[in-house]
Amino acid sequence: MISLAVATIAAGPLRSGSDTFVTGTHALEVTYDIKQAVPDESIISLGAEQDLKQVDCDNDGSMIRLTFTHEQAASEFVNRSKQGDGPDGVFITADAAHGCPIGNGQSQYIMRRIIDAFAIGECAQVRTASCQYGELIRDGNISLASRRGGDHPAHVCLGVNVADPTSCNTAAKPFPVFEKDELTLTCDSCFAGCQTEVFADVHLSLGSATQISGGFRNMLVNAAVDMDVKATEQKSFIAVDKQIFHMEQPVLEFNIGPIPFQMWFEASARLTAQFSCTATQEGKIGATMQYNIGDAYVMWDRKNKWQTVKPTPNLTITPTLASHADLDCQGNFGIVPTVSLNLNQLLSQDLTLTSTLGVDIHGDVKSKEICETGDYDMNLVSSAKLHASLGLDVATVDAWWGPVTLGERKGDLTKHCVGVNSTLALLESVLV
């Protein structure tokens, strides 16, 4: 349900209201109370152009070609692009559905200032320059957050090699890590999935940001590194630092009048492993990890500068182990996921979780069992950047924050043993 009030004043209209926008499985609740910096006549929204047939852009959006259904529509667009009300000229905007194509059937939003335009038949060639939200919004507050309840889950799933974005806790498929004559390493179940709610609050005055906050709430990270190790020589060694393939992440979009907003995410992960083995056998080793982070977000305002809400995370490690009794390996392995939140031209935040497990695996033929000992080391690091205009009286250095360590956990793993005939199984959970 949309609640909207519009009242025209000298520069541009006042807009206040609330709305819920649904993208995929996620619902985003937005509330706003803003004073537009320019009148509606100075903003051409491509979503309202009924005769527009196609949008094409160059690599940086500085040149946009609009193809209309007939020549008159192209000429009328060019005329409107030169008749802006006020000294700021005319702006062109579009949500992703009507924006610049970026490949794979996807498009991105447009928010540009028109420098010049001319018609060629059914096409309008538009030369543009970048613009900031402060050029379209003079004053106001905008708040957005994951909506709880209803038909959509409150969390988004940001992950790499995640099978189900609803549960966000299983691997999509196995993949090879390393293969040579003496040693082969395959990831049977390797993934990183982050369930989290997202939010942002933006305050603008006279076109500049006065206060911005945003980031992640109720964050839960599930990850696993379950590897099949096959040693074919008495002595073998492997060292791997591998980027796990990227997955498409959700994009959350909304509009306030003709002004588009977009929140998008990025997720990546590195797999690290270093092993030496002194026996010719095959084994399955690894661990599943659950890192209950909670809230981890940043805040900036003109008086207090950067502040952060640090989480108090809990870590659960569940080792996995199965092998013949004469397997003997030492080394370490880990997964390093990074998730990023980006609120276009306003704020971005990165979170990187570095997890490393050192293990010593030794089989005993007499007792017919194999045991694993080791330790763990985990670090949660964050950084952020402001993209909004901060005004001439604010130092540029304020735009950057971090990297800062938000959480650290170190300790020893409890010794785990299984019989030589055991299949790959979860042995026990260690809460630290």
Phi, psi and chi 1 to 4 in degrees:
 res  aa     phi    psi   chi1   chi2   chi3   chi4
   1 MET       -  132.1  177.6   64.4   66.8      -
   2 ILE  -101.7  131.5  -61.0  177.2      -      -
   3 SER  -116.2  118.8  171.5      -      -      -
   4 LEU  -143.4  135.3 -179.6   65.4      -      -
   5 ALA  -130.8  132.1      -      -      -      -
   6 VAL  -128.5  128.9  178.2      -      -      -
   7 ALA  -137.8  123.0      -      -      -      -
   8 THR   -82.1  132.2  -57.5      -      -      -
   9 ILE  -129.0 -167.9   57.7  174.0      -      -
  10 ALA   -51.8  -56.5      -      -      -      -
  11 ALA   -85.8  -55.2      -      -      -      -
  12 GLY  -157.3  174.3      -      -      -      -
  13 PRO   -73.8  157.1   27.2  -33.7      -      -
  14 LEU   -88.9  134.8  -68.8  171.0      -      -
  15 ARG  -128.8  127.3  -61.4 -174.7 -175.2  -84.7
  16 SER  -140.0  143.3   61.9      -      -      -
  17 GLY   168.7 -169.8      -      -      -      -
  18 SER  -149.6  154.6   61.6      -      -      -
  19 ASP  -160.3  159.9 -159.9   -0.1      -      -
  20 THR  -119.0  124.8  -61.9      -      -      -
  21 PHE  -113.0  132.9  -62.7   86.2      -      -
  22 VAL  -110.9  126.5  177.2      -      -      -
  23 THR  -126.9  114.2  -56.9      -      -      -
  24 GLY    62.3 -121.2      -      -      -      -
  25 THR   -98.1    3.4   61.3      -      -      -
  26 HIS  -112.8  141.6 -168.3   72.9      -      -
  27 ALA  -114.5  133.9      -      -      -      -
  28 LEU  -118.9  124.8 -165.2   66.9      -      -
  29 GLU   -98.3  127.3 -171.1  168.2   14.6      -
  30 VAL  -123.6  131.0 -179.7      -      -      -
  31 THR  -123.7  146.3   59.1      -      -      -
  32 TYR  -154.0  153.0   52.7   90.4      -      -
  33 ASP  -152.1   95.8 -176.4    5.4      -      -
  34 ILE  -130.6  158.6   67.8  167.1      -      -
  35 LYS  -113.7  113.8  176.3 -177.6  177.1 -177.4
  36 GLN   -66.7  141.2 -154.6  165.9  -77.3      -
  37 ALA   -80.5  -23.0      -      -      -      -
  38 VAL  -132.1  156.0  -63.4      -      -      -
  39 PRO   -69.2  161.1   23.8  -32.9      -      -
  40 ASP   -59.0  -30.5  -77.1  -16.6      -      -
  41 GLU   -65.3  -17.7  -66.6   76.3   14.9      -
  42 SER   -94.3    4.0  -64.8      -      -      -
  43 ILE  -124.5  116.5  -55.8  176.3      -      -
  44 ILE   -98.1  113.4  -60.3  177.2      -      -
  45 SER   -95.7  119.9  173.9      -      -      -
  46 LEU   -65.6  -24.2  -64.0 -175.9      -      -
  47 GLY   -65.5  -20.0      -      -      -      -
  48 ALA   -95.7   -0.3      -      -      -      -
  49 GLU   -85.1   98.7  -63.6  -66.7  -50.6      -
  50 GLN   -67.4  -28.3  -64.3 -177.5   -4.4      -
  51 ASP   -94.4    6.1  -64.9  -41.2      -      -
  52 LEU   -77.0  128.6 -178.6   62.3      -      -
  53 LYS  -105.7  -35.8 -174.3  166.9   62.6  174.8
  54 GLN  -155.5  147.0 -176.6  173.4  -33.6      -
  55 VAL  -122.2  129.8  178.2      -      -      -
  56 ASP  -130.9  141.8  -64.2  -71.0      -      -
  57 CYS  -133.8  152.7  -52.5      -      -      -
  58 ASP   -78.5 -174.9   66.1   -2.8      -      -
  59 ASN   -64.4  -28.6   63.2  -45.8      -      -
  60 ASP  -113.9    7.4   62.7   -3.0      -      -
  61 GLY    77.8    4.9      -      -      -      -
  62 SER   -73.7  -21.8   60.4      -      -      -
  63 MET  -126.2  122.8 -175.8   64.8   74.1      -
  64 ILE  -122.4  130.1  -58.8  173.2      -      -
  65 ARG  -110.2  123.1 -177.2  178.1   64.3 -155.8
  66 LEU  -108.7  123.0  -53.8  175.2      -      -
  67 THR  -104.7  122.0  -55.8      -      -      -
  68 PHE  -104.2  172.0  -67.3   87.1      -      -
  69 THR   -76.3  -18.9   56.7      -      -      -
  70 HIS  -154.9  162.8   53.0   86.9      -      -
  71 GLU   -64.1  -37.8  -67.1 -175.7   10.0      -
  72 GLN   -60.8  -38.8 -176.5  179.2  -10.5      -
  73 ALA   -63.8  -39.3      -      -      -      -
  74 ALA   -64.4  -43.2      -      -      -      -
  75 SER   -65.0  -39.9  -61.8      -      -      -
  76 GLU   -65.6  -38.2  -70.6  176.2   -8.1      -
  77 PHE   -61.1  -46.5  177.8   91.5      -      -
  78 VAL   -60.3  -40.9  170.5      -      -      -
  79 ASN   -62.9  -43.7  -69.7  -25.1      -      -
  80 ARG   -66.3  -30.5  -78.5 -176.5  -73.1  131.7
  81 SER   -69.2  -12.8   72.5      -      -      -
  82 LYS  -112.2    9.6  -60.7  177.3  179.6 -180.0
  83 GLN  -120.8   36.7  -63.9  176.0   -1.0      -
  84 GLY   -64.6  145.8      -      -      -      -
  85 ASP   -93.9  100.5 -176.6    8.3      -      -
  86 GLY   124.3  168.8      -      -      -      -
  87 PRO   -72.5  -14.0   27.9  -34.9      -      -
  88 ASP   -83.1   -5.2  -66.4  -39.6      -      -
  89 GLY    79.3 -152.6      -      -      -      -
  90 VAL  -120.3  142.9  179.5      -      -      -
  91 PHE  -114.8  153.3  -61.2   85.0      -      -
  92 ILE  -120.4  130.8 -178.6  172.1      -      -
  93 THR  -133.9  159.3   65.0      -      -      -
  94 ALA  -164.7  143.4      -      -      -      -
  95 ASP   -78.3  177.8   57.4   16.7      -      -
  96 ALA   -62.0  -32.2      -      -      -      -
  97 ALA   -64.9  -23.4      -      -      -      -
  98 HIS  -121.2   16.8  -56.3   89.4      -      -
  99 GLY   -97.9 -155.8      -      -      -      -
 100 CYS   -80.7  126.6  -67.7      -      -      -
 101 PRO   -64.1  139.1  -18.8   31.4      -      -
 102 ILE  -125.6   13.5   55.4  176.1      -      -
 103 GLY    98.7  162.0      -      -      -      -
 104 ASN    56.6   31.2  -62.1  -38.0      -      -
 105 GLY    74.1   11.2      -      -      -      -
 106 GLN  -108.6  157.5  -63.1 -178.9  -33.8      -
 107 SER  -137.0  163.8  -60.5      -      -      -
 108 GLN  -125.5  158.7   65.3 -179.8    8.2      -
 109 TYR   -64.5  162.6   77.0   98.9      -      -
 110 ILE  -124.2  132.2  -63.3  173.1      -      -
 111 MET  -148.7   94.5 -168.7  176.2   75.5      -
 112 ARG  -137.6  158.0  -48.9  -81.5  -63.9 -178.2
 113 ARG   -94.5  132.6  179.0 -167.6  -65.6  -87.3
 114 ILE   -80.6  125.4  -64.4  178.0      -      -
 115 ILE   -94.2  -43.1  -56.8  -60.1      -      -
 116 ASP  -161.0  158.2 -169.0   16.6      -      -
 117 ALA  -153.5  147.4      -      -      -      -
 118 PHE  -150.5  154.4   57.8   91.0      -      -
 119 ALA  -102.8  139.9      -      -      -      -
 120 ILE  -131.6   98.5  -55.9  177.4      -      -
 121 GLY    61.9 -124.6      -      -      -      -
 122 GLU   -85.1    2.1  -62.6  175.8  -10.0      -
 123 CYS  -109.7  145.0  -63.8      -      -      -
 124 ALA  -114.5  120.2      -      -      -      -
 125 GLN   -92.5  122.4  -64.9  -75.3  118.0      -
 126 VAL  -121.2  119.9 -172.1      -      -      -
 127 ARG   -95.6  129.9 -171.3  162.3   59.9   92.5
 128 THR  -132.2  168.0   70.9      -      -      -
 129 ALA  -132.1  155.8      -      -      -      -
 130 SER   -66.5  155.7   62.5      -      -      -
 131 CYS  -143.2  160.0   73.8      -      -      -
 132 GLN  -102.6  161.9  -67.2  -79.1  -22.0      -
 133 TYR   -61.8  -28.9  -81.2  104.1      -      -
 134 GLY   -64.5  -17.2      -      -      -      -
 135 GLU   -82.5  -19.3  -61.8  176.1   64.4      -
 136 LEU  -107.8  -24.7  -60.3  178.9      -      -
 137 ILE  -121.3  117.8  -59.2  173.9      -      -
 138 ARG   -79.9  -52.4  176.3 -177.8  170.9   85.8
 139 ASP  -140.1  156.2  -54.9  -66.6      -      -
 140 GLY   145.9  177.4      -      -      -      -
 141 ASN  -128.7  139.4  -52.6  -41.3      -      -
 142 ILE  -133.8  128.1  -56.0  167.0      -      -
 143 SER  -128.2  135.9  -62.8      -      -      -
 144 LEU  -139.3  145.3   56.4  140.1      -      -
 145 ALA  -159.1  154.7      -      -      -      -
 146 SER   -58.9  133.5  -58.9      -      -      -
 147 ARG   -88.7  128.7 -178.4  178.1 -179.3  179.6
 148 ARG   -93.7  145.5  -58.2 -178.2 -176.9 -176.6
 149 GLY    86.2  179.6      -      -      -      -
 150 GLY    80.9 -158.6      -      -      -      -
 151 ASP   -87.9   -1.9  -61.3  -30.6      -      -
 152 HIS  -121.2  139.3  -57.0  -82.5      -      -
 153 PRO   -66.2  149.0   24.3  -33.5      -      -
 154 ALA   -71.8  -24.0      -      -      -      -
 155 HIS   -95.4  154.1   67.7  -95.6      -      -
 156 VAL  -102.8  153.4  -67.3      -      -      -
 157 CYS  -106.6  115.6  175.1      -      -      -
 158 LEU  -110.0  114.8  -48.4  177.0      -      -
 159 GLY  -154.5  168.8      -      -      -      -
 160 VAL  -127.1  125.5  176.5      -      -      -
 161 ASN    57.4   41.2 -161.9   31.7      -      -
 162 VAL   -96.1  132.3  173.0      -      -      -
 163 ALA   -78.1  -47.1      -      -      -      -
 164 ASP  -122.1  111.1 -177.4    2.5      -      -
 165 PRO   -68.1  -12.8   23.6  -32.7      -      -
 166 THR   -77.9  -50.2  -57.8      -      -      -
 167 SER   -83.9  -33.8   61.8      -      -      -
 168 CYS    61.3   30.6 -152.9      -      -      -
 169 ASN  -139.4   21.7   61.9    2.4      -      -
 170 THR  -137.4  153.5   54.5      -      -      -
 171 ALA   -81.4  145.5      -      -      -      -
 172 ALA   -77.8  -42.7      -      -      -      -
 173 LYS  -163.9  156.7   57.0 -175.6  178.0 -179.7
 174 PRO   -78.1  162.0   28.0  -33.0      -      -
 175 PHE  -155.7  151.1   56.8   88.1      -      -
 176 PRO   -73.7  144.9   26.6  -33.9      -      -
 177 VAL  -109.9  -46.6  176.9      -      -      -
 178 PHE  -156.1  139.7 -177.6   86.4      -      -
 179 GLU  -147.1  117.5 -175.1  173.7   -2.1      -
 180 LYS  -141.8  174.6  -80.7 -162.3  173.5 -178.2
 181 ASP   -58.5  -41.6  -67.6  -22.0      -      -
 182 GLU   -88.2  -19.8   67.6  -85.7   12.9      -
 183 LEU  -154.4  133.2 -171.4   62.7      -      -
 184 THR  -125.2  135.3  -60.3      -      -      -
 185 LEU  -128.6  120.9 -167.1   63.6      -      -
 186 THR  -125.4  136.0  -57.1      -      -      -
 187 CYS   -90.0  103.2 -121.8      -      -      -
 188 ASP   -71.8  -37.2  -69.2  -22.8      -      -
 189 SER  -148.8   92.0  176.2      -      -      -
 190 CYS  -127.2  123.7  -67.8      -      -      -
 191 PHE  -161.4  167.9   77.8   96.0      -      -
 192 ALA  -143.2  121.3      -      -      -      -
 193 GLY  -128.9  129.0      -      -      -      -
 194 CYS  -115.5  114.5  172.6      -      -      -
 195 GLN   -92.7  126.9  -72.3 -178.9  -42.8      -
 196 THR  -157.2  150.4 -176.7      -      -      -
 197 GLU   -91.6  153.0  -62.6  176.6   28.6      -
 198 VAL  -127.0  155.4  -64.0      -      -      -
 199 PHE  -158.3  164.8   85.6   99.8      -      -
 200 ALA  -158.8  144.4      -      -      -      -
 201 ASP  -129.7  128.1  -70.4  -51.9      -      -
 202 VAL  -128.0  130.9  180.0      -      -      -
 203 HIS  -123.5  127.6  -60.5  -99.1      -      -
 204 LEU  -122.6  144.4  -60.0  170.8      -      -
 205 SER  -142.8  126.2  177.6      -      -      -
 206 LEU    54.0   35.9  -60.6  177.2      -      -
 207 GLY    83.7   -1.3      -      -      -      -
 208 SER  -118.3  151.1  -63.2      -      -      -
 209 ALA   -72.8  133.1      -      -      -      -
 210 THR  -109.4  -24.2   58.4      -      -      -
 211 GLN  -159.9  131.3 -179.5  179.0  -26.9      -
 212 ILE  -140.6  135.5  -66.3 -177.5      -      -
 213 SER  -140.8  156.1   60.1      -      -      -
 214 GLY   172.9  166.0      -      -      -      -
 215 GLY   146.6 -139.9      -      -      -      -
 216 PHE  -116.1  141.0  -54.4   96.1      -      -
 217 ARG  -130.5  148.9  -73.4  174.3  171.8  158.5
 218 ASN    50.2   49.5  -62.6  -42.3      -      -
 219 MET   -84.7  134.1  175.9 -178.9  -77.4      -
 220 LEU  -132.4  123.7  175.8   66.2      -      -
 221 VAL  -108.4  123.3  177.3      -      -      -
 222 ASN  -110.1  133.6  -72.9  -71.1      -      -
 223 ALA  -148.6  157.7      -      -      -      -
 224 ALA  -149.1  144.7      -      -      -      -
 225 VAL  -133.6   94.1 -178.8      -      -      -
 226 ASP  -114.1  112.3  -75.3  -23.5      -      -
 227 MET  -119.9  145.2  -62.7  179.1  -66.0      -
 228 ASP   -99.4  118.4 -176.1  -80.3      -      -
 229 VAL  -108.7  125.8 -178.8      -      -      -
 230 LYS  -125.7  110.7 -173.8  176.1 -178.0  179.9
 231 ALA  -103.2  125.3      -      -      -      -
 232 THR  -108.7   -0.6   58.8      -      -      -
 233 GLU  -129.5  160.4  -65.0 -174.8    5.4      -
 234 GLN   -62.7  -33.6  -73.6  -65.2  -32.6      -
 235 LYS  -130.3  125.8  -68.8 -174.3  178.2 -179.0
 236 SER  -146.6  155.2   53.5      -      -      -
 237 PHE  -144.5  144.2  175.8   79.6      -      -
 238 ILE  -143.3  141.7 -176.6  175.4      -      -
 239 ALA  -138.5  121.8      -      -      -      -
 240 VAL  -134.1  137.6  175.7      -      -      -
 241 ASP  -134.8   99.5 -167.9  -29.7      -      -
 242 LYS  -122.3  134.0 -177.8 -177.2 -179.1   72.9
 243 GLN   -80.7  124.1 -168.8   79.3   15.7      -
 244 ILE   -79.3  143.1  -56.0  178.2      -      -
 245 PHE   -56.1  149.8   41.1   84.0      -      -
 246 HIS   -82.6  148.3 -178.0   77.8      -      -
 247 MET  -118.3  149.9  -74.9 -177.1   61.7      -
 248 GLU   -66.7  133.1 -178.4 -180.0  -31.1      -
 249 GLN  -108.3  158.7  -53.3  -59.4  -35.5      -
 250 PRO   -68.5  151.6   23.1  -33.0      -      -
 251 VAL  -122.9  124.2  177.1      -      -      -
 252 LEU  -105.5  127.6  -50.9  179.4      -      -
 253 GLU  -127.3  150.5  -60.1  176.8  -82.4      -
 254 PHE  -159.7  166.3   63.2   96.1      -      -
 255 ASN  -130.9  144.7  -64.2  -84.6      -      -
 256 ILE  -116.2  102.4  -61.1  178.3      -      -
 257 GLY    62.0 -130.3      -      -      -      -
 258 PRO   -88.1    7.2   33.3  -34.9      -      -
 259 ILE  -100.6  119.1  -54.6  172.5      -      -
 260 PRO   -87.9  148.9   33.2  -34.2      -      -
 261 PHE  -132.2  150.8  -67.8   81.4      -      -
 262 GLN  -148.0  129.4 -167.5  175.7   77.1      -
 263 MET  -114.5  119.8  178.0 -177.5  -77.7      -
 264 TRP  -128.4  166.6   73.9   95.2      -      -
 265 PHE  -132.1  155.5  -53.3   91.0      -      -
 266 GLU  -131.6  146.3  -64.0  173.6   85.8      -
 267 ALA  -144.5  135.5      -      -      -      -
 268 SER  -145.3  166.0   61.7      -      -      -
 269 ALA  -154.6  143.2      -      -      -      -
 270 ARG  -110.7  139.4  -73.4  176.0   27.2 -117.5
 271 LEU  -107.1  125.3  175.0   68.4      -      -
 272 THR  -117.4  141.2   62.3      -      -      -
 273 ALA  -155.8  137.3      -      -      -      -
 274 GLN  -143.7  114.8 -178.1  173.1  -47.5      -
 275 PHE  -135.9  147.3  -81.9   98.9      -      -
 276 SER  -130.4  134.5   61.3      -      -      -
 277 CYS  -125.9  147.2  -62.0      -      -      -
 278 THR  -124.5   29.9   56.9      -      -      -
 279 ALA  -152.5  154.2      -      -      -      -
 280 THR   -98.2   81.8   57.5      -      -      -
 281 GLN  -147.2  174.5  -75.1  -66.4   -9.2      -
 282 GLU  -117.1  140.3 -177.3  176.0    0.6      -
 283 GLY  -147.5  162.8      -      -      -      -
 284 LYS  -118.7  121.4  -65.0 -179.1 -178.7  -67.3
 285 ILE  -134.6  158.6   59.7  174.7      -      -
 286 GLY   157.3 -160.4      -      -      -      -
 287 ALA  -166.0  150.4      -      -      -      -
 288 THR  -105.7  145.8   60.5      -      -      -
 289 MET  -132.5  138.2  -67.3  163.0  -80.6      -
 290 GLN  -126.4  119.1 -172.9  176.4   82.5      -
 291 TYR  -115.8  102.0 -155.0   38.6      -      -
 292 ASN   -85.3   97.0 -166.5  -19.6      -      -
 293 ILE   -84.3  -41.9  -65.5  173.7      -      -
 294 GLY    87.7 -133.3      -      -      -      -
 295 ASP   -94.5  135.5  -64.5  -13.1      -      -
 296 ALA  -149.6   94.7      -      -      -      -
 297 TYR  -143.7  170.3   57.7   87.6      -      -
 298 VAL  -120.3  157.4  -66.5      -      -      -
 299 MET  -139.5  144.3  -58.6  171.2  -71.7      -
 300 TRP  -139.8  137.2  177.4   90.7      -      -
 301 ASP  -146.2  165.5   63.4   61.9      -      -
 302 ARG   -63.0  -31.9  -74.2  176.4  171.7  -92.5
 303 LYS   -84.2  -50.5  179.4 -179.1  178.6 -179.2
 304 ASN   -94.6   -7.4  -60.9  -57.3      -      -
 305 LYS    60.0 -143.2  -53.0  -56.0 -179.1 -176.3
 306 TRP   -78.1  136.0  -75.2  102.0      -      -
 307 GLN  -137.3  161.5  -57.6  173.3   74.4      -
 308 THR  -142.2  149.1 -177.2      -      -      -
 309 VAL   -97.9  111.7  171.2      -      -      -
 310 LYS   -89.6  136.5  -71.0 -171.0  175.3 -176.5
 311 PRO   -79.6  166.7   30.3  -34.6      -      -
 312 THR  -121.3   78.2   54.2      -      -      -
 313 PRO   -76.0  155.5   27.3  -33.4      -      -
 314 ASN  -116.6  140.1  -70.5  -40.1      -      -
 315 LEU  -120.7  129.7  170.6   64.9      -      -
 316 THR  -120.8  124.0  -57.6      -      -      -
 317 ILE  -115.4  128.6  -58.1  174.3      -      -
 318 THR  -120.9  102.0  -54.6      -      -      -
 319 PRO   -70.0  155.3  -16.6   30.7      -      -
 320 THR  -127.7  143.3   57.4      -      -      -
 321 LEU  -162.6  133.3  176.3   64.1      -      -
 322 ALA  -160.8  136.2      -      -      -      -
 323 SER  -172.2  171.6  175.6      -      -      -
 324 HIS   -74.1  159.5  -64.3  -79.4      -      -
 325 ALA   -71.6  -16.9      -      -      -      -
 326 ASP  -101.8   15.5   52.2   -6.5      -      -
 327 LEU   -74.8  134.4 -178.4   67.5      -      -
 328 ASP  -139.2  106.9 -160.3  -33.5      -      -
 329 CYS  -138.2  148.7  -66.0      -      -      -
 330 GLN  -133.9  148.8  -63.2   79.1   37.1      -
 331 GLY   160.0 -159.6      -      -      -      -
 332 ASN  -146.1  157.4   59.6   73.6      -      -
 333 PHE  -150.6  162.0   61.5   89.6      -      -
 334 GLY  -174.8  169.8      -      -      -      -
 335 ILE  -130.7  138.3 -167.9  165.6      -      -
 336 VAL  -124.6   87.5 -174.5      -      -      -
 337 PRO   -84.2  145.5   28.5  -31.1      -      -
 338 THR  -128.2  128.4  -63.1      -      -      -
 339 VAL  -119.8  144.3  -66.1      -      -      -
 340 SER  -131.0  138.8  -57.2      -      -      -
 341 LEU  -110.1  131.6  174.2  151.2      -      -
 342 ASN  -130.5  118.1  -57.0  -84.1      -      -
 343 LEU  -104.4  108.6 -177.2   58.6      -      -
 344 ASN   -49.4  126.7   55.1  -46.8      -      -
 345 GLN    58.0   20.7  -62.8 -168.4   36.1      -
 346 LEU  -127.8  -56.4  -69.0  169.7      -      -
 347 LEU  -155.6  144.9  172.2   71.4      -      -
 348 SER  -139.2  147.0   59.4      -      -      -
 349 GLN  -138.8  138.7 -177.1 -169.2    6.8      -
 350 ASP  -117.0  141.3  -61.3  -27.2      -      -
 351 LEU  -127.3  128.1  -81.9  177.3      -      -
 352 THR  -123.4  125.5  -61.3      -      -      -
 353 LEU  -109.3  112.5  175.6   60.9      -      -
 354 THR   -99.7  118.2  -58.4      -      -      -
 355 SER  -124.7  125.6   57.7      -      -      -
 356 THR  -131.2  130.0  -56.0      -      -      -
 357 LEU  -117.3  122.3  -84.5   70.9      -      -
 358 GLY   -94.4  132.5      -      -      -      -
 359 VAL  -134.2  150.8  -66.1      -      -      -
 360 ASP  -130.7  111.9 -171.4  -22.6      -      -
 361 ILE  -109.7  124.7  -58.9  165.5      -      -
 362 HIS  -138.5  127.3  179.0   66.9      -      -
 363 GLY   -98.2  147.6      -      -      -      -
 364 ASP  -124.3  110.1 -170.9  -30.2      -      -
 365 VAL   -65.1  -38.3  176.4      -      -      -
 366 LYS   -64.4  -46.4  -69.2 -177.2  178.9 -179.7
 367 SER   -84.4   -6.8   63.1      -      -      -
 368 LYS    53.8   45.7  -64.7 -175.8  178.6 -178.6
 369 GLU  -145.0  160.2   67.6  175.9    5.9      -
 370 ILE  -125.9  137.9 -176.1  169.3      -      -
 371 CYS  -124.8  152.2  -65.1      -      -      -
 372 GLU  -128.8  129.9  176.4 -175.0   29.4      -
 373 THR  -124.5  165.1   57.6      -      -      -
 374 GLY   168.2 -166.3      -      -      -      -
 375 ASP  -145.2  170.9   53.9   31.0      -      -
 376 TYR  -134.4  154.7   62.7   88.4      -      -
 377 ASP  -147.8  118.0 -173.5  -11.1      -      -
 378 MET  -130.9  139.0  -69.0 -158.0  171.3      -
 379 ASN  -136.0  135.9  -70.3  -82.3      -      -
 380 LEU  -112.5  118.5 -178.7   65.9      -      -
 381 VAL  -123.3  140.0  176.1      -      -      -
 382 SER  -130.2  151.6  178.8      -      -      -
 383 SER  -146.0  161.0   60.1      -      -      -
 384 ALA  -150.8  161.7      -      -      -      -
 385 LYS  -147.2  137.7 -177.4 -179.5  179.7 -178.7
 386 LEU   -91.2  132.2  -68.8  174.6      -      -
 387 HIS  -108.4  -11.9  -56.4  -80.7      -      -
 388 ALA   -74.5  155.4      -      -      -      -
 389 SER   -65.2  130.5  173.0      -      -      -
 390 LEU  -102.6   -2.9  -56.1 -179.0      -      -
 391 GLY    91.2  159.9      -      -      -      -
 392 LEU   -71.9  -20.1  -63.9  175.8      -      -
 393 ASP   -90.7    4.5   58.4  -30.2      -      -
 394 VAL  -112.6  130.9  179.1      -      -      -
 395 ALA   -64.7  145.0      -      -      -      -
 396 THR   -61.0  -30.6  -55.0      -      -      -
 397 VAL   -60.3  -22.5   70.3      -      -      -
 398 ASP   -65.1  -17.0  -79.7   -6.3      -      -
 399 ALA   -70.5  -18.0      -      -      -      -
 400 TRP  -114.3  146.6  -62.4   88.7      -      -
 401 TRP  -145.9  135.2  174.8   81.2      -      -
 402 GLY    89.0 -172.9      -      -      -      -
 403 PRO   -73.4  143.4   24.5  -31.9      -      -
 404 VAL  -130.3  136.4  171.4      -      -      -
 405 THR   -79.0  120.6  -61.1      -      -      -
 406 LEU   -95.2  -24.9  -59.9 -177.5      -      -
 407 GLY  -158.8  149.6      -      -      -      -
 408 GLU  -145.3  135.2 -132.9  175.5  -19.2      -
 409 ARG  -139.6  131.6  -68.3  -69.8 -174.0  -85.3
 410 LYS  -139.0  151.3  -65.8 -178.0  179.5 -178.5
 411 GLY   171.3 -179.0      -      -      -      -
 412 ASP   -99.9  144.1  -65.9  -34.0      -      -
 413 LEU   -84.9  141.9  -64.4  172.5      -      -
 414 THR   -67.1  142.3  -56.0      -      -      -
 415 LYS   -62.1  134.3 -176.6  177.1 -179.1  179.7
 416 HIS  -124.3  134.0  -49.9  -73.7      -      -
 417 CYS  -132.7  144.5  -62.8      -      -      -
 418 VAL  -136.9  156.5  -68.0      -      -      -
 419 GLY   -71.6  157.6      -      -      -      -
 420 VAL   -66.6  -19.5  -63.0      -      -      -
 421 ASN   -95.0    3.8  -66.4  -37.3      -      -
 422 SER   -68.9  143.0  -63.8      -      -      -
 423 THR   -89.6  169.0   58.3      -      -      -
 424 LEU   -59.5  123.0 -175.8   61.9      -      -
 425 ALA  -149.4  157.6      -      -      -      -
 426 LEU   -77.4  128.9  -59.8 -178.7      -      -
 427 LEU   -93.7  -54.3  -61.4 -178.3      -      -
 428 GLU  -165.8  163.4   62.8  176.6  -70.5      -
 429 SER  -108.4  140.0  -64.9      -      -      -
 430 VAL  -119.9  114.2 -177.3      -      -      -
 431 LEU   -94.7  121.6 -176.4   64.5      -      -
 432 VAL  -125.6      -  -68.4      -      -      -
